[in-house]
Amino acid sequence: MKSVLVGLLLLAVSGQAQPNSLESLREAVEFLSATYGDQYPNGEAYLNRLNGITNAASAEYVQLQREALLNHPHVKGYDWLVEVRSQYWGNHGPINTMFQNGDMHGSGYKNFWGQSARLEVISFKDGKSVRKSVLAEEPEGILRDADVRFDGKKILYSGRRNTDDDYHLYEMDIDGGNQTQLTFGSMIADVDPLYVPGDRIVFSSTRDPKFCQCNKHISNNMFAMDSDGANIEQISFNDLADFHSSLMQNGSLLYSRWEYVDRHFGPSLGLWTTNPDGTRHALYMGNNAWSPGFIGDAREIPGTGKVICIYGATHDLPWGAMAVVDRSRGLEGNAPILHMWPEEARELVSPDDDVYNRDLQYRKEVDKMRPLKVRYEDPYPVHDLMRGDGGGHFFFVSKTKGKATHSYANKKRKPMPMALMLCDVFGNELVAYELEDGPLSPYGAVPVAPRKTPPAIPSPVDHAKNSGFLYVNDCYLGNRAEMEHVEKGAIKYLRIVEAPPRRVYDEVGNWNVDAQQVGAMNWNLTNNKRILGDVPVEKDGSVYFEIPADTFIQFFAMDEDRQMIQAMRSGTVVRPGETQGCIGCHENRLSAPSATNPQPLAMRRAPSQLEPWLDTPSVEKATPFNYLTDVQPVFDKHCVSCHDYGKEAGEVLNLCGDLSLPFNVSYTELMAKSGHRYTGSEEKMVNFVGDGPPGVLPAYAWGSHRSKLVRVLKEGHHDMKLSKEEMQRITGWIDVNAVYYGRYESFYPGRNPLLALPDGKAKSKLVFNGREALNDMKNWVLDHGHLVNFTRPEKSPCLTQIEDAAQRGQALSYLKEANELLAQQPRIDQINAVVELSPMDKHYSDRYAATESEHEESVKAILKGKKHYQFKD
């Protein structure tokens, strides 16, 4: 075989010919002949035959193309495993393919057009595909996500037998024998299994049940276990979803992550890497531009340092345009895209432009890939398995047959049929394998053969510990303009904040500014926050500190008054005993460690311990930030005497703490006067970023430094003097993105006590007088402020909108009933604690308690050198 460097050069510089043309086939055959020599013996004969063909639409051309390309040494040289199933029933986004029982969207699986699946082995010879065997079949179920062990002797896959079952992991011999179930449990989806070095298996699962904050969809994180299914442990702790992992040549994992902390939900499905033990999670590419809304199905192309992946939409199935990307050329925009199928999809990728990606007017671009007429799924780079190179030019991938007219498949619309294609960078695409049996199509082609085993990465995880360590080399370092105009010495503290996951959802949605909030949380933000504490920053900008392990946290750079200068609008985690570090705040993800601070001051001493926030007794006892209990007391003490109903100042800004819907009065009034969403660094009453744009923002772009409320209070409003602690309560609230509710749980449907009354729906409708619909109430509140008052019902503005006196009196009586109910059963914002759960919340709370108990047993077994099999009878 000639040097692979020749092939790599072609990959980098060759221009793609017209699709399926005489030129594209000639380029491919010439490449194969030059690269593989004697392993591709018919190259010259193919070129001679091609010289006699003048029409690329002719039968002669089609036959020659199949023979020439399917005789690629690494195509015909292996058998190929394909999963045969229906296209997933679509619902909302690319992670929503599990539809496990016991969930809001569990019925999605029952809406599959064809509920059957099998795992087949196919091969190619003389331009023809041959089905050699069926290894596994489920007439009423689904089989998916197959992976072949490094020695080529075992196959790992995920499957569910029928609609009453959930996804579990299975393993079988290469001939289909000795099928063994590895994982167990009800209302759990185990998918995306992957063999990793060290006789371990990594997979994605809903064993840590979480829901996306902007809707009701169950999400999955990554787990690892022994090869026999024992000692399952969680290795990713993102507050949303980690999925579609693949193994890289250096032994690390490449995966898709969806998390949107202080960010818009749409463009936040980028590529990340981690070690198989969950250490060193790091962003690989994406995440800071509007489109694509989803990057997934990513695999490293062996021997190239490049990746084949899918560029898709946020609200779509896990399919879209196929792209070969080189992150060394850039992490956003078109620069890293070497090849794309279809080529016109490049026009749908947002530019790598800071100003553009900081502008929320482009937020609908997260679905820019949805109109594509063709969609690709499950790409695999054809290469030499044992050498671990020779890839980058040919790919197996599933592709829609005909025009892709819809993304969702259900009983009314048949699922889009797909075919297994062989594509190359020269412009050729041919159907390698297709089926004619109803809705079933081939997906996920992988070679059935031994392959080169990546190195096993030593693990520093120590389950006997409950903390890890983090350091920052220099907080003042930024990538572009993120840390400009920040004077050296201005950053005095780093604030460590947890972004807790959402483990429950309310049955009723009642707030929708940019993203639907099923059970309102905040004005235009779906996260809640828990301030764990602060640590000092040295004068050279270095920080070194100890933090709780397996906790999803973000950092805030704070000044001497503990006001935010810059924020991390994402999250990270350290495993027990792990030490992890970064170069600076918003560092260049491609740069090497900075030599400007070779001996950071913070690393010359013991790690700092977190200083708990204000009156929090300890880091362990920190409670979620809750506006009504953490901030409102300051307004009650200093402001409400003037800023209340019937007062002149109250007509300008009402800061009373009475309960409204879905928040309290002061929060609603402050936020209504602060605008619909983030628009930039101009001063507002409260400048919060909310579910902000994906582009990294400059320092001082939002927060307490850009809020009129803070400026007025610091200047001395009518000689009012706030203590340092009181001021920090207000600035701290704004800097954690002006959150309201501390918890997702809700005893009352939609946070609305009216709905908990007998005949509550009718009573709520009368009170709101035609504004009970989501958008109607939202628009009123945006324009006018709060609508109801449950604490002093007679003060409710909604009463002034009811002209009929009898109806007005009836509405007041219902509000008084709600007031009495709240006295018996407080709303979550009143107490910032869960006293009684709704039936729906209790269902999910109990399920989490069960899976958490099993996880604890696994950790105990690991520490004792024993085996624990979760949920196995």
DOGUKE-219606 format. One line per 5 residues: number of its first residue (from 1); their letters; for each residue x, y, z of C-alpha. Coordinates in steps of 0.001 Angstrom, whole numbers, plus 500000, padded with zeros to 6 digits. Layout:
<pts>
NUM) a) X:Y:Z | ...
</pts>
This chain:
<pts>
1) mksvl) 500000:500000:500000 | 501290:503439:499150 | 501672:506054:501836 | 498455:507209:503456 | 499907:510712:503339
6) vglll) 499060:510796:499646 | 495438:510181:500523 | 495434:512799:503237 | 496797:515352:500803 | 494005:514555:498386
11) lavsg) 491448:514921:501175 | 492716:518382:501975 | 493053:519800:498490 | 490793:517938:496075 | 487788:519784:494747
16) qaqpn) 484628:517731:494665 | 483423:517005:491122 | 479797:517047:490077 | 477892:514361:492018 | 477891:510933:490340
21) slesl) 479613:512190:487217 | 482225:510708:484938 | 484770:512988:486614 | 483818:511986:490160 | 484154:508274:489386
26) reave) 487465:508807:487578 | 488894:510677:490594 | 487776:507944:492972 | 489222:505102:490887 | 492504:506940:490379
31) flsat) 492731:507537:494122 | 492001:503894:494957 | 494564:502670:492409 | 497266:505058:493663 | 496593:504325:497320
36) ygdqy) 496006:500568:497382 | 497964:499279:494397 | 497811:495479:494285 | 494947:495467:496804 | 492859:497181:494134
41) pngea) 493895:495171:491061 | 491153:496204:488639 | 491716:499927:488745 | 493184:500206:485247 | 490396:498055:483801
46) ylnrl) 487779:500254:485459 | 489329:503372:483941 | 489392:501783:480497 | 485699:500927:480805 | 484983:504452:481998
51) ngitn) 486683:505888:478910 | 484020:504203:476807 | 481093:505701:478732 | 479701:509119:477818 | 476526:509238:479932
56) aasae) 476635:509086:483727 | 472926:508176:483749 | 473488:505041:481695 | 473143:501518:483059 | 476786:500883:482127
61) yvqlq) 477938:503758:484310 | 475780:502688:487268 | 477139:499120:487070 | 480735:500293:486757 | 480364:502693:489668
66) reall) 479053:499913:491915 | 481830:497521:490960 | 484614:500078:491218 | 483607:501550:494555 | 482232:498511:496366
71) nhphv) 485504:496739:495518 | 487321:499198:497796 | 489643:496894:499803 | 488127:498032:503100 | 484555:497714:501859
76) kgydw) 484635:494233:500325 | 487297:493118:502819 | 484890:493067:505785 | 481442:491818:506594 | 479172:494615:507794
81) lvevr) 476656:494630:510635 | 473542:496765:510090 | 470556:497404:512312 | 467260:497080:510472 | 464406:499068:512023
86) sqywg) 461906:501812:511415 | 463003:505397:511559 | 462534:506678:515103 | 459227:508269:515943 | 460179:511925:516174
91) nhgpi) 459314:514094:519096 | 460923:517467:519688 | 464634:516722:519336 | 467522:514378:518490 | 467841:512925:522002
96) ntmfq) 464191:511883:522099 | 464423:508401:520631 | 463997:506285:523797 | 460328:506750:524805 | 460638:504675:527938
101) ngdmh) 457653:503579:529942 | 456431:505735:532803 | 457224:509028:531099 | 455188:511777:529490 | 456417:510722:526033
106) gsgyk) 456542:507002:526764 | 453709:506476:524322 | 455989:507656:521532 | 457359:504168:521092 | 453849:502824:520610
111) nfwgq) 453473:505174:517640 | 456202:503498:515590 | 454836:502575:512205 | 456609:499237:512259 | 457563:497764:515608
116) sarle) 460094:495168:514546 | 463836:495044:514086 | 466764:492762:513366 | 470562:492799:513243 | 471890:491604:509905
121) visfk) 475325:490821:508507 | 475882:491833:504894 | 478856:491669:502531 | 479812:493031:499119 | 481174:491213:496103
126) dgksv) 481430:492247:492447 | 479291:495307:493039 | 476500:493380:494768 | 475321:493283:498369 | 474531:489958:500014
131) rksvl) 472638:489364:503259 | 474717:486659:504919 | 472814:486149:508176 | 470340:487515:510708 | 471933:487518:514160
136) aeepe) 469033:488779:516243 | 465422:489672:515617 | 462577:491196:517618 | 459196:490954:515819 | 457617:493457:518231
141) gilrd) 460652:495383:519386 | 463621:497540:518430 | 467333:496707:518153 | 469835:499546:517856 | 473329:500954:518526
146) advrf) 475426:497839:517756 | 479176:497773:518458 | 481722:495025:517732 | 484335:494084:520333 | 487988:494802:519534
151) dgkki) 488773:491129:518930 | 485779:490796:516593 | 484237:487984:518677 | 481327:489726:520434 | 478571:492196:519535
156) lysgr) 477053:494656:521969 | 473683:496298:521325 | 470619:497916:522867 | 467157:496450:522508 | 463588:496355:523756
161) rntdd) 461384:493371:523093 | 457989:495080:522928 | 456035:498141:524039 | 455937:496943:527653 | 459716:496592:527764
166) dyhly) 462400:499262:528028 | 465835:499456:526438 | 468454:497170:527992 | 471939:496218:526855 | 472690:492798:525390
171) emdid) 475762:490956:524176 | 476065:487993:521827 | 478677:485994:519975 | 479641:487099:516501 | 477404:484385:515027
176) ggnqt) 474379:485439:517092 | 474776:482751:519752 | 474864:483129:523540 | 472646:486217:523678 | 473023:487636:527194
181) qltfg) 471188:490505:528881 | 473646:492799:530679 | 471476:495565:532193 | 468123:495540:533929 | 465485:497817:535423
186) smiad) 462056:499178:534572 | 461381:502732:533336 | 465046:502951:532309 | 466510:503331:528823 | 470057:502014:528292
191) vdply) 471300:502917:524793 | 474468:503797:522820 | 476657:500974:524219 | 480342:501052:523397 | 483305:498781:524136
196) vpgdr) 486222:500702:525655 | 489753:499534:526520 | 490212:497838:529855 | 487354:495345:529439 | 484762:498018:530157
201) ivfss) 481545:499192:528507 | 480307:502787:528258 | 476685:503628:527456 | 474065:506351:527780 | 471169:505886:530154
206) trdpk) 468290:507551:531942 | 469411:505991:535239 | 469960:509533:536482 | 466512:510714:535334 | 466527:514309:534140
211) fcqcn) 464244:516413:531996 | 465123:519207:529616 | 464242:522486:531291 | 462204:523814:528388 | 459863:520840:528011
216) khisn) 459085:517391:529392 | 461554:515080:527678 | 463607:512502:529535 | 467346:512828:529008 | 470334:510527:529335
221) nmfam) 473856:510733:530709 | 476866:508475:530227 | 477591:505470:532421 | 480297:502799:532547 | 480274:499202:533772
226) dsdga) 482262:495996:533797 | 481958:493805:530717 | 479499:491484:532496 | 477154:494359:533482 | 478399:494717:537047
231) nieqi) 479202:497906:538961 | 477427:500476:536826 | 478678:503972:537651 | 477798:507359:536222 | 480602:509118:534335
236) sfndl) 478883:512291:533102 | 476886:514666:535268 | 475752:517279:532813 | 472382:518652:533919 | 470818:517499:530668
241) adfhs) 471951:514934:528045 | 475157:513181:526933 | 474731:510700:524105 | 475946:509181:520771 | 479461:508469:522040
246) slmqn) 482241:506931:519936 | 485785:505858:520718 | 488748:507922:519536 | 492199:506609:518662 | 493754:507977:521852
251) gslly) 491274:506038:524008 | 489012:508980:524864 | 485347:509358:523976 | 483747:511758:521517 | 480095:512472:522298
256) srwey) 477227:514901:521839 | 476157:517026:524778 | 473022:519088:525237 | 473146:521580:528066 | 472030:525157:528183
261) vdrhf) 473085:526941:531341 | 472252:530641:530957 | 472042:529988:527211 | 469425:529481:524544 | 468269:525870:524371
266) gpslg) 468668:525584:520604 | 472319:525817:519533 | 473698:524013:522566 | 474130:520485:521175 | 477838:520388:520400
271) lwttn) 480616:517788:520470 | 482561:517046:523641 | 485272:514625:524725 | 485952:512754:527949 | 487991:509864:529232
276) pdgtr) 486115:506574:529691 | 486066:507112:533468 | 484388:510529:533129 | 487480:512615:533819 | 488495:515591:531681
281) halym) 485211:516487:529991 | 486041:519164:527426 | 484290:520932:524560 | 485500:519633:521179 | 483647:521896:518746
286) gnnaw) 480395:523745:518263 | 478245:525368:520957 | 478897:529040:520134 | 476919:529585:516910 | 473223:529472:516063
291) spgfi) 473409:526810:513366 | 473772:523878:513283 | 471396:523324:516162 | 472750:519804:516622 | 476058:518054:515944
296) gdare) 475969:514304:516464 | 476736:510781:515272 | 480365:511865:515329 | 483269:509485:514694 | 486958:510250:514438
301) ipgtg) 488348:509364:511010 | 491319:507114:511873 | 494676:508388:510752 | 493491:511911:509937 | 492665:513791:513139
306) kvici) 489375:514745:511480 | 485778:513835:512286 | 482759:512697:510297 | 479494:513870:511859 | 475939:515038:511279
311) ygath) 474914:518702:511258 | 471236:518772:512158 | 468461:520858:513674 | 467448:521253:517300 | 463850:520149:516753
316) dlpwg) 464376:517133:514546 | 465505:513544:514527 | 469238:512763:514835 | 469820:513238:511103 | 470754:516095:508775
321) amavv) 473729:517043:506606 | 476878:514905:506755 | 480177:516728:507218 | 483894:516011:507436 | 485302:518590:509836
326) drsrg) 488781:519638:510901 | 488675:521518:514175 | 492215:522823:513677 | 490727:525147:511030 | 488060:526528:513377
331) legna) 485341:525494:515765 | 482319:527254:514249 | 481102:528338:510842 | 482244:526932:507509 | 486007:527041:508093
336) pilhm) 486284:523563:509666 | 484000:521904:507073 | 486155:520109:504501 | 483286:518267:502810 | 479521:518360:503220
341) wpeea) 476631:516304:501906 | 474545:517916:500506 | 476948:520688:499542 | 474228:523353:499762 | 473914:522730:503508
346) relvs) 476984:524943:503974 | 474701:527912:503355 | 472676:526891:506428 | 475644:527073:508815 | 475830:530285:510839
351) pdddv) 479011:532356:510381 | 481747:532258:512978 | 481013:535854:513872 | 480821:537079:517450 | 478338:539889:516785
356) ynrdl) 476050:537612:514767 | 476013:534829:517358 | 475370:537260:520207 | 472148:538476:518605 | 468955:536742:519711
361) qyrke) 467117:537832:516585 | 468750:534842:514840 | 467539:532292:517383 | 465235:530517:514919 | 468309:529445:512965
366) vdkmr) 468682:526507:515359 | 466294:524689:512998 | 467873:525906:509790 | 468792:522334:508773 | 465205:521069:508857
371) plkvr) 464262:522041:505276 | 467016:519866:503795 | 465599:517724:500990 | 467845:514814:501949 | 468986:513688:505383
376) yedpy) 471925:511527:506472 | 472338:509433:509605 | 474899:507097:511258 | 478050:507791:509183 | 481013:505420:509424
381) pvhdl) 484475:506090:507904 | 485740:503220:505757 | 489341:502455:506811 | 491907:499797:507622 | 490724:498414:510969
386) mrgdg) 493964:496798:512137 | 496270:499625:511059 | 493862:502282:512282 | 494384:504488:509239 | 493470:504821:505572
391) gghff) 490223:506694:506189 | 488829:510055:505240 | 487575:509457:501718 | 484792:506854:501784 | 481887:506587:504195
396) fvskt) 478938:504339:504795 | 475885:506307:505865 | 472102:505941:505903 | 470304:508407:503659 | 466680:509220:502934
401) kgkat) 465284:507696:499748 | 463755:510467:497720 | 462875:513916:499034 | 462781:514163:502824 | 459381:515760:503274
406) hsyan) 459001:515366:507012 | 461020:514560:510087 | 458461:512942:512322 | 456987:509493:511732 | 453711:508382:513286
411) kkrkp) 450542:506509:512402 | 449347:509285:510112 | 452598:509609:508185 | 454792:506647:507356 | 458437:506858:508431
416) mpmal) 460844:508036:505800 | 462536:505014:504145 | 466333:505057:504192 | 469066:503263:502266 | 472651:502424:503192
421) mlcdv) 474857:504558:500959 | 478537:504521:500111 | 479665:508134:499699 | 483059:509577:498923 | 484710:512975:498926
426) fgnel) 484996:512914:495131 | 481234:513283:494628 | 480054:509687:494307 | 477028:508318:496130 | 475572:504886:495505
431) vayel) 472986:502703:497188 | 474996:499948:498851 | 472075:498189:500551 | 468341:498813:500739 | 465221:496964:501810
436) edgpl) 461755:496701:500411 | 459912:495265:503455 | 457638:498108:504514 | 458946:500746:506884 | 462218:498992:507771
441) spyga) 465542:500509:506709 | 469255:499802:507359 | 471142:501948:509866 | 474416:502029:511767 | 476725:500000:509531
446) vpvap) 479896:498816:511324 | 482482:496227:510176 | 482387:492763:511734 | 486108:492165:512220 | 488944:492644:514722
451) rktpp) 490267:496186:515010 | 493113:498085:516572 | 492560:498625:520291 | 493215:502176:521553 | 495300:502600:524703
456) aipsp) 493599:502306:528089 | 493811:505657:529852 | 494817:505314:533544 | 492046:506507:535849 | 492640:508840:538811
461) vdhak) 489088:508294:540134 | 489070:507394:543827 | 485577:506488:545027 | 486747:506756:548636 | 486854:510544:548156
466) nsgfl) 483956:512945:547698 | 485789:515900:546192 | 488173:516877:543424 | 490364:519848:542547 | 490268:522581:539916
471) yvndc) 492778:525238:538956 | 492808:528177:536569 | 496171:529341:535299 | 495159:532945:534650 | 491598:534272:534929
476) ylgnr) 492488:537260:532759 | 493187:535195:529649 | 490443:535165:527010 | 489985:533833:523519 | 488772:536915:521632
481) aemeh) 487269:539916:523401 | 485889:538077:526423 | 488343:539524:528928 | 489202:542828:527252 | 488957:545927:529458
486) vekga) 489328:543826:532617 | 492184:545379:534558 | 494711:543065:536154 | 493785:542763:539807 | 490087:543470:539275
491) ikylr) 489091:539828:539774 | 489240:539028:543480 | 487080:535913:543761 | 485792:533014:541748 | 482212:532080:542610
496) iveap) 481300:528413:542221 | 477650:527803:541355 | 475864:524519:540771 | 473283:524292:537992 | 471078:521494:539393
501) prrvy) 469256:519127:537050 | 465516:519055:536615 | 464196:515734:537888 | 460466:516479:537856 | 457991:518296:535668
506) devgn) 454678:519945:536238 | 451629:518701:534385 | 450621:522215:533354 | 452624:524746:531369 | 452077:528377:532251
511) wnvda) 455047:530486:531212 | 456617:530926:527813 | 458887:533828:526928 | 461586:532343:524684 | 461355:528738:525852
516) qqvga) 458349:526885:527196 | 458490:526436:530939 | 456229:523608:532050 | 455975:524786:535586 | 457470:528282:535558
521) mnwnl) 460980:528789:536924 | 462218:532227:535878 | 461382:535156:533642 | 463360:534049:530592 | 465608:531312:531936
526) tnnkr) 464869:527686:532674 | 467737:526926:535103 | 467875:527167:538835 | 471099:527793:540768 | 472830:526832:544017
531) ilgdv) 475689:529073:545167 | 478279:526729:546688 | 480765:529426:547676 | 483677:531669:546699 | 487437:531166:546496
536) pvekd) 490169:533821:546301 | 491948:534710:543067 | 495666:535451:543339 | 497098:538698:541973 | 498453:536839:538919
541) gsvyf) 494944:535587:538145 | 495506:532002:539281 | 493045:529960:541339 | 493301:526508:542926 | 490480:525030:544974
546) eipad) 488660:521940:546157 | 485082:521292:545054 | 482437:518590:545545 | 482899:515726:543080 | 480361:514719:540425
551) tfiqf) 478627:518104:540679 | 477769:520143:537589 | 479165:523610:538283 | 479903:526930:536601 | 482322:529754:537534
556) famde) 481776:533490:537946 | 484695:535938:538083 | 483862:538473:540823 | 485282:541862:541825 | 486035:543138:545334
561) drqmi) 482326:543830:545947 | 481561:540282:544766 | 479829:541512:541649 | 480167:539446:538493 | 482677:540533:535843
566) qamrs) 482475:537488:533571 | 480501:534241:533706 | 480857:530708:532425 | 477593:530003:530616 | 478159:526268:530574
571) gtvvr) 479276:523736:533152 | 482003:521331:534169 | 482544:518523:536656 | 485408:516753:538413 | 485334:513111:539471
576) pgetq) 486348:511979:542988 | 490084:512519:543401 | 490500:514183:539987 | 492525:517359:539465 | 491492:519323:536397
581) gcigc) 492586:522694:535125 | 492210:525289:532422 | 494350:528055:530992 | 492033:530968:531637 | 488524:532325:531384
586) henrl) 487114:531569:527922 | 490423:530225:526674 | 491184:529296:523082 | 490142:525643:522888 | 492958:524851:520449
591) sapsa) 495812:526573:522269 | 498523:524958:524338 | 498912:525865:528040 | 500075:529443:528373 | 503720:530100:529109
596) tnpqp) 502901:533581:530424 | 502241:532242:533916 | 504482:529160:534269 | 504380:529082:538072 | 500913:530262:539196
601) lamrr) 500814:531584:542746 | 497743:529511:543580 | 499568:526282:542757 | 502317:527054:545278 | 499958:526518:548194
606) apsql) 497258:524153:549398 | 493947:524344:547520 | 491438:526922:548724 | 488285:525763:550450 | 484965:527196:549342
611) epwld) 483757:530083:551479 | 479978:529566:551811 | 477744:532344:550514 | 476559:534800:553172 | 474720:533001:555999
616) tpsve) 474897:529549:554398 | 476247:527296:557186 | 478348:525106:554857 | 478846:524140:551245 | 476999:520884:551891
621) katpf) 473977:522725:553296 | 473740:525302:550527 | 470170:525558:549286 | 469020:526545:545791 | 468796:530305:545276
626) nyltd) 465190:531386:545779 | 464159:534977:545125 | 461261:535182:547564 | 463307:533997:550544 | 466779:535285:549552
631) vqpvf) 466052:538708:548049 | 462547:539834:548980 | 463421:540334:552683 | 465727:543203:551638 | 462890:544944:549782
636) dkhcv) 460496:544274:552659 | 462862:545982:555096 | 463926:548980:553025 | 461592:549535:550074 | 458001:548373:550537
641) schdy) 457065:551249:552839 | 457121:553416:549724 | 457029:550962:546824 | 453630:549395:547455 | 450027:549691:546343
646) gkeag) 448536:553113:546932 | 451927:554794:547216 | 453343:557209:544639 | 456579:555219:544357 | 454536:552026:544083
651) evlnl) 452910:553348:540914 | 456386:553547:539385 | 457718:550258:540787 | 455863:547918:543132 | 458319:545936:545250
656) cgdls) 455934:544199:547626 | 456396:540476:548191 | 452804:539378:547574 | 452326:536196:545571 | 451266:536586:541975
661) lpfnv) 451248:534154:539062 | 453608:532632:538289 | 456045:534681:540406 | 455604:537298:543121 | 454739:540958:542565
666) sytel) 458188:542582:542951 | 459922:540042:540689 | 457256:540417:538018 | 457408:544211:538131 | 461218:544362:538018
671) maksg) 461434:541931:535136 | 458585:543475:533146 | 460505:546744:533286 | 463692:544986:532172 | 462452:543752:528813
676) hrytg) 461467:540607:527030 | 464953:539106:526544 | 468646:539981:526511 | 469526:542700:523971 | 473060:543703:524956
681) seekm) 475165:545458:527570 | 473056:548615:527835 | 471802:549458:531315 | 468388:548035:532204 | 466443:547856:535422
686) vnfvg) 467845:544313:535720 | 470232:543281:532950 | 470127:539506:533012 | 471209:537305:530098 | 468341:534833:530506
691) dgppg) 468364:532033:527951 | 470994:534055:526150 | 472729:533791:522775 | 475356:531098:522101 | 478156:533556:521332
696) vlpay) 480609:534170:524184 | 479865:537596:525652 | 482438:540229:526676 | 483148:540978:530310 | 480615:543275:531986
701) awgsh) 478083:542448:529219 | 475290:541737:531703 | 474659:541307:535405 | 474693:543627:538383 | 477253:545990:536788
706) rsklv) 474719:546717:534016 | 471602:546971:536176 | 469931:550263:537073 | 468528:548772:540286 | 472047:548225:541637
711) rvlke) 473352:551592:540464 | 470491:553468:542131 | 470910:551554:545389 | 474688:552082:545470 | 474295:555788:544748
716) ghhdm) 472067:556085:547808 | 468356:556073:547016 | 466654:558592:549358 | 469478:558112:551879 | 468625:554417:552172
721) klske) 471625:552426:553415 | 471893:548733:552653 | 474380:546601:554524 | 477112:544826:552567 | 475228:541534:552989
726) emqri) 471948:543044:551800 | 473589:544501:548726 | 475202:541148:547989 | 471802:539486:548119 | 470586:541754:545319
731) tgwid) 473780:541674:543226 | 474162:537942:543804 | 470608:537359:542593 | 471147:539320:539376 | 474523:537690:538747
736) vnavy) 473110:534160:538917 | 470878:535327:536084 | 467942:536721:538055 | 466475:533342:538964 | 463161:533102:540800
741) ygrye) 462204:529584:541888 | 464826:527527:543659 | 463155:524224:542817 | 461335:522610:539921 | 458883:520756:542163
746) sfypg) 455369:522121:542344 | 452464:521010:544480 | 450174:523267:542457 | 449603:522609:538753 | 451312:525402:536848
751) rnpll) 452221:527097:540176 | 448553:528181:540209 | 446616:527509:543455 | 443354:528286:541649 | 443740:525041:539715
756) alpdg) 443935:523078:542974 | 440480:524297:544033 | 437305:522300:543295 | 436345:523092:539694 | 439648:524984:539546
761) kaksk) 439887:525220:535782 | 436599:527104:535505 | 437501:529362:538442 | 440894:530179:536948 | 439257:530991:533626
766) lvfng) 436832:533416:535230 | 439577:535158:537222 | 441816:535651:534205 | 438883:536760:532085 | 440162:535499:528743
771) realn) 443852:535784:529585 | 444285:532256:530896 | 446069:531128:527733 | 449861:531126:527896 | 450531:533883:525387
776) dmknw) 447665:536076:526554 | 448888:536103:530157 | 452507:536517:529097 | 451737:539491:526859 | 449719:541195:529589
781) vldhg) 452514:540748:532130 | 455172:541984:529686 | 453170:545140:528970 | 451578:545858:532342 | 453239:543861:535104
786) hlvnf) 451523:541415:537456 | 447926:540323:536869 | 446793:538700:540118 | 447591:538954:543808 | 446991:535859:545910
791) trpek) 448240:537444:549149 | 445942:540496:549026 | 443338:539395:546508 | 441529:542724:546504 | 444674:544360:545046
796) spclt) 444656:542125:541945 | 444865:544215:538731 | 442787:541571:536959 | 439726:542721:538945 | 439838:546130:537280
801) qieda) 439579:544409:533902 | 436274:542715:534767 | 433375:545060:533973 | 430523:542934:535349 | 430246:543543:539095
806) aqrgq) 428866:540075:539853 | 431656:538404:537921 | 434202:540655:539616 | 432893:539662:543032 | 432992:535998:542072
811) alsyl) 436592:536335:540892 | 437571:537981:544175 | 435999:535139:546138 | 437999:532594:544149 | 441217:534501:544803
816) keane) 440408:534487:548515 | 439883:530715:548349 | 443326:530406:546777 | 444755:532578:549561 | 443310:530247:552190
821) llaqq) 444700:527222:550384 | 448166:528787:550252 | 448032:529284:554018 | 447518:525539:554412 | 449896:524418:551666
826) pridq) 452593:527009:550851 | 453880:527359:547328 | 457504:526286:546769 | 458777:529872:546464 | 457430:530694:549921
831) inavv) 459529:528092:551712 | 462295:526999:549284 | 461767:523446:550464 | 459747:520491:549314 | 457075:519705:551900
836) elspm) 454576:517788:549809 | 454932:516654:546222 | 452341:516457:543527 | 451590:512883:542415 | 453599:513437:539244
841) dkhys) 456593:514832:541141 | 456447:511956:543629 | 456526:509444:540789 | 459811:510847:539492 | 461256:511495:542920
846) dryaa) 460692:507872:543895 | 462252:506647:540667 | 465346:508772:541217 | 465632:507487:544777 | 465586:503913:543473
851) teseh) 468294:504459:540868 | 470405:506489:543302 | 470237:503655:545845 | 471448:501199:543205 | 474276:503556:542273
856) eesvk) 475396:503733:545903 | 475486:499941:546064 | 477667:499886:542941 | 480155:502312:544505 | 480311:500200:547666
861) ailkg) 481014:497122:545560 | 483782:498915:543659 | 485453:499975:546906 | 485276:496407:548263 | 486382:494764:545042
866) kkhyq) 483031:493017:544686 | 480248:492868:542089 | 476835:494517:542139 | 474296:494098:539342 | 471743:496909:539408
871) fkd) 468081:495861:539456 | 468981:492262:538624 | 466751:489800:540485
</pts>
